[in-house]
Amino acid sequence: MNEDLNPEEGTESGKEHLKAAADEFKAAAGGKIEDLRQAAGQKIDEFQKAAEGKAQEATSAAGNAWSSATSKGRSWLTEGEAYVRNNPIKAVLMALGLGFIIGILVRK
């Protein structure tokens, strides 16, 4: 052991050494935290872009489905009108029969 050092100087030296080590650890941890924060930010951006893409696809698909349904409905309406114009008596009798059946089912 070195006899020139007194115990108080050794204690102070140890404290300074520990403080320096703690400061280094703190700086390293801060750097790692910043790296993690940046990585998380990049992942969030990636997920946001992917979600926006999926939302755009869903909007497009919904618009196409609505357009198709509207077109099909108009087609059925046109066909129904043509059928009624070509077969008016048959159409009226079918409507009366259907109304009679629905009336019986609703009454029960």
Protein Blocks (a to p, Z undefined) as FASTA:
>chain_A
ZZkbcfklmmmmmmmmmmmmmmmmmmmmmmmmmmmmmmmmmmmmmmmmmmmmmmmmmmmm
mmmmmmmmmmmmmmmmmmmmmmmmmmmmlmmmmmmmmmmmmmmmmmZZ
